[in-house]
Amino acid sequence: MTKFSFTFALGAFAILAGAMALNTSAANAGGGAKEFFVQDYQFAKPMHGYSGHSGNYYCDYQRLPTRKCITNGNGSESCKIVGWTLREMCQ
């Protein structure tokens, strides 16, 4: 029969937390950490974005439909695409 040990769990948590702190500080120590940002653009039709390097950042794009849904009298839902969002994500 296995017995749960709070001391063991606490020790494992402390080791994991310490490893995560060291990993985070080591990644930012070189000063190479860049900001990650997201920008949304609204369009009436689906648009394409350039995926690749733009200056010192790498950008990628997602095309997301904007839907308007209505519920019919019988309880079923009917949706229609009324616009598009182009989401730009750069890192």
C-alpha positions in Angstrom: 0.0 0.0 0.0 1.3 3.4 -1.0 1.3 6.2 1.7 1.3 9.8 0.6 4.1 11.8 2.1 3.6 15.6 2.5 7.3 16.0 3.1 8.1 14.3 -0.2 5.5 16.4 -2.1 6.8 19.6 -0.5 10.4 18.7 -1.4 9.4 17.9 -5.0 7.5 21.1 -5.3 10.4 23.1 -4.0 12.8 21.5 -6.5 10.5 22.1 -9.4 9.9 25.8 -8.4 13.7 26.3 -8.1 14.3 24.7 -11.5 11.7 26.9 -13.1 13.2 30.1 -11.5 16.7 29.2 -12.7 15.5 28.4 -16.2 13.6 31.8 -16.4 16.5 33.9 -15.1 19.0 32.1 -17.4 16.8 32.8 -20.5 16.6 36.5 -19.7 20.2 36.9 -18.5 21.6 37.4 -22.0 19.2 40.3 -22.6 17.8 38.5 -25.6 14.3 38.3 -24.4 11.9 40.1 -26.9 8.4 41.3 -26.3 5.6 39.2 -27.6 2.6 41.2 -28.9 -0.7 40.5 -30.6 -2.7 42.9 -32.8 -6.1 42.3 -34.3 -7.3 43.9 -37.6 -11.0 43.8 -38.7 -11.9 43.2 -42.4 -15.1 42.4 -44.4 -13.4 39.6 -46.3 -10.6 37.2 -45.4 -7.1 38.7 -45.7 -3.6 37.2 -45.8 -0.7 38.3 -43.7 3.0 37.8 -44.3 4.4 35.0 -42.1 8.1 35.4 -41.5 10.7 37.8 -40.3 9.9 41.5 -40.1 12.9 43.4 -38.8 14.0 41.8 -35.6 10.7 40.0 -35.0 9.1 36.8 -36.4 5.4 37.4 -37.2 2.6 35.0 -37.9 -1.0 35.5 -38.7 -4.4 33.8 -38.1 -7.6 34.4 -40.1 -10.6 34.2 -37.7 -14.2 34.4 -38.8 -16.5 36.8 -37.0 -19.9 35.0 -36.7 -23.4 36.2 -35.9 -25.7 33.5 -34.6 -29.4 33.4 -34.1 -31.6 30.7 -32.5 -34.5 29.5 -34.6 -38.0 28.9 -33.2 -37.3 25.1 -33.0 -34.2 25.7 -30.8 -31.5 25.1 -33.5 -28.8 27.7 -34.0 -27.9 29.2 -37.3 -24.6 31.2 -37.8 -23.5 33.5 -40.5 -20.0 34.9 -41.1 -20.3 38.7 -41.0 -16.6 39.7 -41.0 -13.0 38.6 -40.5 -10.3 39.2 -38.0 -6.7 39.0 -39.0 -4.6 38.4 -35.8 -1.0 39.3 -36.0 1.4 37.7 -33.5 5.0 38.8 -33.3 7.9 37.6 -31.2 
